Amino acid sequence: MNRKTDVIVIGTGLTGLTAALAASRFGASVRLIATGAGALSISNGCIDLLGYVNGTLVEAPFAVMENLPANHPYRLIGREAVGQAMDFLQVELKGACPLNGAADDEGRAVNTLLPTVAGTLKPSWLFPDELDPRPLFSAKKVLVAGIKGLRDCSPALVAAGLGRQSCLRGVDFQKTTLPDPFDGVHRAVSPLDIARFVSTDKGLGWLLTSLGRWAGKTDVILLPPVCGCAAGGTVIKHLRSELRCHVEEMLSVPPGVGGLRLRDALRQALHEAQIDVIENAPCVSAEIFDGRCDSVTTAGPGGQMRHAAGTFIVATGGILGGGVTVTPDEARESIFGLPVAMPKDILARSGEKIFDAHPLSRMGVGVDASLRALDAKGDVFCDNVFFAGRTLGGYDDTAEKSGNGVAVATGWTAARAACGFCHTGVSS
């Protein structure tokens, strides 16, 4: 058995990384148990707080949070905790991976619309420097640049889609396709392949040369997410300086270059905080006595190992992440076997149309305001086990554009509650 620690965090997505870092900052000894890479590796590196409510675009998320259902994670933990969590993340990453937000003319914090490779605009709350779209909305000339061999970005599609946006009417969208950086060697090229190449001196030279004829002739250049793999915006700042215009990346399909940058920055922060990280160790069981969890057991190449702690934070994801298992008859949380409410009628679990509200998307563990799981009777399951992120029910991250926001907010809140329990023996 490993030595006992104050807090064990299970899960290495944005929720788990945030929870582990926050618990360490709250003064706890922390161990992070990871099964895989986490969903950050397929995300765009933005923090979507709340983009839509009932299909309506949200301008100021904090102004509408009280209108969300009572069991929504934001309602459970409260607006103040959500705001504190967002502030925490920005402070922690201000050196390695600065995250920006936007405000309206009255100084009110608002969502920002980010361009995508589908030619759409997506609302987001915090974004890295590579994705700063603000100059786009005052530009007169915009160049949309694709790359030969990169099938996930069509300049014509992007220009046509953005040109239909009311906030971009009158903009002169121009299109170009940059040469294949690999001379046709790769059968299929992803943004991550190119980002890795651009992280080298040769690759950065290729990108500057390819865009050189546009230097000073356009207000904004839109690129796929290919401006290097490192967080911090070094490549994008160099491009802006050399090309004498604003350069920004568009949101794209996985693999998530932006998410990998954010993940690396957070992992580095965990390393500097001397947080113990155990990789490739799925949790297979838990020991519970008198309403408290004493330990969890992981399975790995070296066999099973028991991990004891004062408190536990479960951030194992939802159905896709393996945090919730579903059969035709029932749904349960994967480590503790907690029941997850699910319509008995299979047809009632989803809507008829793809963009309908799907009950399956809102499924997850029910919790109290301290993020402790509730059993089938509505009682607290374990005093010292806290749940966070997509494992929670009560929200639809895809429809709301709230996934990373809930991840950060509940990860931070779970860490605060877990550390409060460590110090007092009572959930704060």
N, C-alpha and C positions, 0 to 999 in steps of 0.2 A: 504494500500500500504506500502511496505517496504521502508525504507529510501533510498534515491538515493545514488548510488555508482559510482565510476569512470568507472569500467569495469565489465560487467557481462559476464561470460563464460558459455555457454550452452553445456553440455556434459561432461561425467566423464571418458572417455577412456584416453589413453595415451596423445592424442592431448589436451583434455580439462585440464587434470592435469598439463601438461607442460605449457600451456598457462596461467593458473591461477597462477602458481608459478612464471613464468617469469614476468607477469604483476605486481605482488607484488614486485618483486625484482627491477622492473623499477620505483617503487614508487607509484603505484596506489592502491587505495582501491578496493578490488576484492570480488565479490560474484560468487560462482560456483553453477550452477543449474544442478542437476543430475536427470535423469529418472531411470536408472538402474545401474548395476555394471560396465558396459563398457566392451569392448572387451579384456582388459588386463587379465581378469579372465580366458580367454581361450587361452592366448598366452604363449610363452615360456620364456619371460623375456629378450630376446635379442633385440638389435636394428639392424635390417636389413636395411642397407642404400641403396644399389643397388647391387643385386647379379647377375642379368642377363640383358642383352640388346639384344633384338631380338633373344633370345634363347642361346646366347653365354655367358659363365661364365665370370664375371668381376673380375679382380684381384684388381685394384685400382679404386674405384668408382669416385673419384674426377677428374681422368684423362679423363673420358668419359662423364661427365655430359653435356658438350657442344654439344655432338652428340645427345642428347635427343630431342624430338619434342619441338617446341617453347612454347606450352601450358602445358608442363610438369611442375609440381610444382617446381622442382629444377631449371629449366630454368627461371621460372618467378621470383623467389626470389634471385637467383644467388648463386654461389658456396660459396662465402664468408659468406653469411647468414647461409647456411647449416652447414658450419664448426663451426661458432659461436654457433649455436644451439647445436651441438654435444658436444662442450666444456662446454657449460652451464650445460647440463645434467650430465656430468661426475663430474663437480665441486660440483653440488648440492647433488649428491649421494655418494660422495667419502667416507663419514663416514658410512652411513646406508646401502648402497648397492653398493659397488664399481663396476664400469663397466670397463672392460679391452678392449684394442684394440691390434692390431699387426702391425708390420713393417717388411719390407723385409730387405735384407742385405745392401741396400743403404739408409736405414732409411725412406723409403717411406711408408706411412700408407696404409695398404692393408686389404682386407677381410680375414677372417679366416674361415676354413671349420670345421663345427661342426658335430659330429656323431649323427645319429638319430636311433630310435628304428626300423626303416625300413631297416637299414643297408646301408643308404646313407650318403652323406656328404652335408651339406647345408651351403652356404656362409653367413656370418654375419659380422657386423662391430664392434659392442660392445657386450660384453658378461660378465655375472657375474662370480665370482670365481668358482661357482659350475660347470660351463660349460667350464672351461679353457682347450682347447684340445691340447695345444702346446706340452706337453710331449708325446702325443699319436704318433706323427709323427717321433719320434726318438726311440720309444719303440721296444723291441725285443719280449717280451711276454706280451700279453694282455688278461685279463680275462673279459668275457662278462657274467654278472650275471643277471639272471631273478629272479622272485619271484613266488612261487607257488600260484595260485589263481589270479595273475595279467596277464590278457589275452593280454594286449597291448604290451608285450615285450617278443619275442621269442629269446633266446640266439643263437639258430642255425641260424635263419634268419639274425640276426645282424652280426654274425661272417662270414657267407657266403657272405653277401653283402659287408661288409667292406674289406674282403679279396680280392675282385675283384677290389678295388680301386688302381689305379697305384701308388699313394703315400703311400700305406700301404702294398705293395707286400713284401713278405719275413717275415712279422710279424706272429708270432705263436699265433693264436687266440685259446683260451681255453674257454670252456663253463661250466656254472653251474647254477643250480636253487636253490635259497635259500628257506628255509621252509616257509610255510604259517604263517605269524605273528599272525593270528587270529584263527588258528586251525580250519579252515573250517566253522567258524560261519557266515561269509559273503558269500552270493551267488556270488557276483561280487565285485571285489576289484579294486579300481582306485589308481593311484599314489598319489593322494591327501589323500586318506585314510591312506596309509602307511606313507606319509610325516607327517601327524598329529601324528601318533603313534611314529615315530622316534623323534618327538619333545619332547617326554617325556623321562625320564631317563630309564624306562623299555624298550621303543622302541629302544633307542640308544644302550642299552645293547644287545638287540636281534640282531641288525644289526652287531655289532662288533663281537659277538659270531658266527654268521652265516658266516662271512667272515674271521674269525680268522685263519683258516687253510691255507689261502693264504697269510698271512702276510709275507712280505719279499721275496715271491717266484714269484712275477710277477711285471712287471714294471708299469702297468696301470690296474685299475679296472674300467670297464664301468658299470654304474648302471642306471636304470630308474630314473626319477626325484623324489626321495623319501627322500632326505637328509634334512628333516625338512621343516617347513613352514616359518621360520623367514629369513629375508634378512640378508646379511652380511657374510654368509659362515661359521658360527661357527661350524656347524655339519661337513661339508666337511673337514675343517681344522683339526678337532679332528680325523676324520677317517684316514686322510693322516698320521698324527703323529703316531697313534696307529698301523696302518697296514704297515707302513714303505714303502709305495709306493704311486704313484699318483692315486687319486680317482676322477672320474668326472662323471657327469650325462650326459645322452643322451637326445636329444630333443624327445618329445613324443606327443601323441595326447591329446586333452583337457580331463579333466580340467587342466588348465595351472598352475602348481605349481610355476614355475619360474615367470610367469606373476603376480600371486598373491603376491609373495614376492616383486616384483618391485612396484606393486600397493600400497601395505602397506607402503613401504618406502616413496613413493610420497605423500600418504595421511598424513603420519606423518609430512612430510615437510610442507604441507599446514596447518596442525594444529599448528605447531610451528610458522608459519608466520601469524597466526590468520586470516586466510581466511574464510569467511563465506560460509558454504556449506549447501545447501538445498537439501535434499534427496527426491526421489520418487515424483518429481514435473515436469511432462511433460509440455513443452510449447505448448500452444494451439492457441495463437494469438500474434500479434504485432501491436503497434500503430506507424504510420509513418506520419510525417508532414514535408512538404517542403524538401523532400529528406533526412530526418534524422529520425532515429528510436528513439522514446522517451521512450518506455517501451515494455516489453513483459509480457504476462499473463500466469501463470501456473495453472494447476488444480491438486488438491490433496484431501486427506481425509477431510480437513477442508474447502473445497470449492476453489474458484478461488482467485488468488492473483496477484496483479500487481507489477512489478519490474521495477523501473526507473534507468537509467544509462546514463553516457555520451557516452560510446561506448559498443559494443556487439561483442563477438567472438562466432561464431557458429561452434561447433565441435560435431555434432550429428551423424556422421557416414554416411555410404552410404546406399545402398538399404537394406542390411541385418540389419543395425543398426537403420533403420527408419528415417535417415536423408533425404532420397530421396524416394518418393512414386511413384510407377509405375502402370499404368493401360495399357490395350491393346492399348490405343490410345495416351497416353502421359506420360511424367515423369516430376515431379515437386519436388522442395525442400519443405520440410514438414512444415516449420514455416512461411516463407514469400511467399510461392507459386511461387517461381522463376521457370521459364521454364528450363528444362534440355534437351539438344539436344538428340534425340533418332531416329534411323532409323524407318521410317514408316512401312517398311516391317518387319514383325515379324521374318521371316527367316534370315534377314540380321543382326539381333541383336546378333547372336552367330555363331561360326564356326561349321563345320560339325564334327570335332573331338574334344575330350575332351581337348587336349593340344593346340588347335588352339588359335589364337588371337581373343578374343570375344569382339566386340564393347560394349556390355553391361557392361563389366568389367571396361571400361574406362569412363563410364558415370559419370557426376557430374556437379556441379555448375561451370560455367566459371567465372574467376576472373582476375583482373589486377595485376600488380606487387606488389601492396600493399595488395593483397588478398581481395579486395572489389568486391562484386558480380557484374556481368554485366547482364543487361537485354537483351531481345530478339534483341534490336537494337545495342547492344554493348556498351551502356552507363552505367555508374556507377549507381547501383540501389539505394544504400544508402551510404552516405559519412561516416557514423560512424558504419557500420556493416561489420565485417571481417569474412571470412570463412577459415577453416583449416581442415586438416586431410582428412579422406575418403569421406567427403562431396564434395571435389574438384574433378573435372574431369581431363582428360589428362594423366592419368597413370593407369597401371594395377598392383596393389600391389602384387597380387599372382604370376603373371608371372615374375615380376621384382625382387621379394623378396625385396620390398622397403617400406612395410606398416608402420612399426614403425619408419623408418627413415623419411618418409614424415610427420608422425604424430608429431615428435619432431621438425623437421625443420620448418614446417608451423605453429605449435602451438607457438613456440618462436617468429617467424617473425610476426604473427598476434598480439601477445602481444606487441611487440615493436611498430608496426604501431598504435595499439589502444591507447597506452600510449602517443605516439607522438601526436595523434589527441586530446587527453584529454588536453595536455599542450598548443597546438597551435590552435586547431580547424581546422587543415589541416592535411590530412593523410601524414605521413612521407614516 
